[in-house]
Amino acid sequence: MDLVPIGTRLYACLQPDRGLGWSNSGLIAAGGGMVVDTLYDQRLTAQMADLYAEVHPKAPARVVNTHHNGDHCWGNKIFENAEIIAHTGCAERFDEFTPAQAATMAAMENPPARLTGLVAAFREFRFDDVELVPPNRVIDGDLTLDLDGLEAEIRYVGPAHTAGDLIVSVPDQGVVFAGDVVFHRCTPIGWEETHRAWVDALAAIEAMAPETVVAGHGPLCNTDGVRAMREYLEYVWEESSFHHTAGQTASQACQTIDPGEYASWNEPWRLAFNVHRAYKELDGGAWDDPYDTGAAMADAALLQERWAS
């Protein structure tokens, strides 16, 4: 992982995008220090904390969890004495899927085909010693903090990628820490919520015209990167709508839709999850209705096998 200066007292901790779980974090080294997102396990988060200590020796006073997925909050134990800020939608789902469940899956010897990729991804991390430390300051909307004269705007933009999506904007420096609202040069994946709200959240970030965006996954980008991801989601929606109207199932649409220019993004087979999300809405499902993630995993595995050949 690399510590990258992105402004005055602003830093990004970037991990190479090796697939599921390899997320990014940020640090505002002011006002006692504020970390934006921890990592998937305590080993990685401890390494990140050591990097942050190089520019902010004191333990950060605050942590923001942008959402409840483990690769953005399961390292909270490393900062357990901090004020940990999250949205209600994150706090309510914090233990919905646990490190123990992830560890059990990682130990599977003969997983079913649809889970092979997920199991392989989980084996890259150490979940056995992860202790969940939930947020201790739960917010319902936006929050603005004065960090020694540096204004940090914590904005709720969900339900987009998840129910509790927060972003952190430092407007005077044109920086946005976007969590998983933004994936850059890698295919987004969402387990819940809606296309429409996600597109709206991306449009809201575009309207801020940031010079630097710390994506939840992938390299740093600017407004162009945010726009590219919005256009990807709009493309998937348009294609899914066409095939839905034609009477095809979500699985049939997954095997038919051409990834086009997005085939070069990391893990393009995640298209399947986005198609299944779109079909949920096209079938009249509400934002908090689940979709069949098992079927989406199976379709993603088929795409991966086909596109890798």
N, C-alpha and C positions, 0 to 999 in steps of 0.2 A: 504494500500500500504506500501511497505517496501523500505527503503534506504539501499542498499547493497554496501559496498566497493568492487571494483573489480581490484584495482591497486593503484598506487601512484597518488593521486588527481583524481582518476576515480571512478565514482559511477553509479549504476543502480537503477532506481526507478521501482519496479516491482509490478504489480497488479495481483492478482489471476485471472487465465483465467476462467472467468465465461461465456465465449461466445463472440459473436460479440461486438466489441468496447472496450473490456478491454485490453488496450495496455500498453506497457512499454515505458520508456524514459531513457535517460542517461545524465550524467553531467561530463564535464571535468572542474575541479575546478582550472583552470590555465589560464593565459593570459586574465584576465577579466571575465572568465567563459563562457562556451559554453554548452547550453542545446541541446540535440538531441531528438527532437520531444516533442510536447505538447500533452495534452490528449483531450478526447472527448468533455468535457465541461469546463466552467470556474471554477466551484466549485471544480472539481477534480484537475484541473491544479493548482489552488491556494493551495490546500493541498500539491501537489507535490513541489511547490515553497517554501513552509514552510520547507519541509524536506531538500531541497537543501540549504536553508539559514543556516541550522545548520552547514554545512561544507563550505559554501561560502556565507558569510553574505551580500556581495554586490550583487545588481541585476546583473544577467549575461549579459555580453556585446553582446553575440551572441546566436542565435537559429538556428538550422538546421532542416528544415522540410524534412524528407526523401521522402515524397510523398504527394499527395493531399487528400487522404482519411481523413475524419474529425477526426477520432480518433488519428491522428498524427499531427493535425495542428489547430483544432478549439479552442484550448486553448491559441493561440498566444496572445490574448488581455492581458493576465497576464504579458507578456514580451514585450509590444508594443513599448517600447523605445529601444529595442535591434535591432541589425542588424539581420534580418531574412533571412537566406540563403536557396535557393531552386533551383532546376533545372527548366529549361524552361518548361519541360513537366508537372511539378507540377504547376507552375505559370499560365500556360494557362488553366488549368482545375480547378483552385482553387475554383471557385464558380459554378462549374458544378452541384453540388448537395449542397443545402444550409441547415443551421440549421433550418430555417423556414419550409422547406419541411419535414425535419425529425420530427419537432415538430407536424406538421399537421398529419403525419402518426402515431405518438405516440398517438394522440388523437382519432384515429379511433375507433369507438365503435364496429363495426361488420366487421372487415377486411375480405377480401376473404381468403380462406384457404391457398393460396400460400404465403400470406403476414403475416400470424398469428405469425410466429416465429420472423420475422423482427420487427413487431410492438411491440411484447413483449420485444425484446432486446432494442429498442429505449426508452421504458418507464423507463429504468434504469438510464437514463441520463436527464439532465436539458438543453434543447436546447433553451428555450424561451429567455434567456438572452445572448445567445452566439452572439458576434459581430465578424464577420470575419475580421482578420487583415492579409492581404496577405504578402508574402515575399517582401522585399525591396532590396535584392541583388539576382539577378537571374543569374545563371551560365549555360553554355552550355556543360560543360565537367567536368574535375577534378579540384580540388583546394586544395593546401597544405597550412596550416597555422602553424606558429610558435607561440605557446602559452607559452611564458616564458620558452623556451627551450624544450617544449613538442610538438613534431610534430604530427599534426592531418591531416590525408589525407582524404579529402572528395572525394569519387570516384563515378562516374556515372556508373551504371550497368544495366540501363534499355535499351529498354522497356521489363521488366520482370514481376513483379507483377503489376506495372503501368508504364506509359510512362516516369515518372520522377524519377525513383528509385535512391536514393543516399544511400551509406553506409559511415560510418565514421570509419576509421581505426587508431589506435594508435600503430604502428608497434613495437616500442621499448618495449611496455608492452604486446604485444600479445592480444590486445583487439579489437574487431569489434562491433560497434553498427550497427545492420543490418536492422533496420526498418522491414517492412513486406516482405523483400526478404527472411527472415527466420521466420517460425513458428516452435515452438518446443513442441512436445507432443500434438499438436492440429492440426486439419486438416486445411491446407491452403485454403484460398478462394481468388480468383482473379476475378475482374469484367471486366478485359480487358487484352490486350497484349498476349504473347505467351508462350507455354510450353518450346520451344527450348531456347528462350532468358532467361527464368527463370532458366532452368537447367544450362545454361552457367554462369549465375550470381552466382549460388550456387557453381559451380565448381571453379569460381574465388576466392570465399571466402575460399574454401577448400585449394586452392593453397597457401593462406597466412598462413595456419596452425595456426590459432589463438588458444590461450589457453582458452579464454573467449569470448563468443558471446552473446550479448544482443539481443535476438530475439524480433521482433515486438510484438509477443504474446507468452505466455508460459514462463517457467522458463529459467534460464541461461543454456547455453550448451557450448560445445566445437566443434571441427571439426567433431566429430562423429554425433552430432545432425544435423549439416549442411548436412552431407552425407545422413543421414536418410531421410531428407526431399527431397533431390535430388532423392533418390531412389524411394520415393513415387511418385513423378511426373513422373519418367520414367516408373513406374509400370502402372500408369493411362494411359500414352501415349500408352504403348504396348497393354493394354487391349482394349482401345478405338480403336486403329488401327485394331485389330482383328475383333471387332464387326462391325466397319465401312466397312471393306472389305467383311464381311458376309452379308452386306446389311441391317443391323439393324439401326434404327434411334437412335439418341442420347438418347432419353427417354427410348427406349428399352435397350440400353446398360447400362444406369444408374441402371435399375432394375435387370440386369443380373450380373454385375461385383461384384465379392466377395471382400470386403475390406481386407480380409485376416488379416495379422498381424497388419494392421493399424486400425482395428475395435476398438482397445483400446484407440486410440487418441480421444481427445475431439471433439465432434460434427462430427462424421465420415460421416454423411449424406451430408456434404459439397462436398463429392465426385461428386455430380451432377454438381456443377459449374465447376469442373475441367474436367469432361467429355465433357460438352458442349463447353468449351474452346478448347479442343482437336479436337472436331468435326469441329469447325470453321476452324481450320487450315487444317484438313484432307479434307475438302470441298474446299480448295484452298483460303480461306480468308486471307487477309493481317493482319499484326499485329495490325493495328488500326481499323479493322472492328469490329463492335459489334457482340455479340451473343445474343440469345434470353434469357435474364435474367429472364423474366417471366416464361418461360418454365423450366428453371433451378431451379427456386424457387419452382415451382410445383413439380418437380421431387425430390428435396431435402425434401419437406414436406412429400411425399410418403415414402421415405426412412426412415425419422425420425419416422414416425408412425409404419412402419414395424419393424425396428430394436429396437424400444423401447418396443415392445410387447413380 
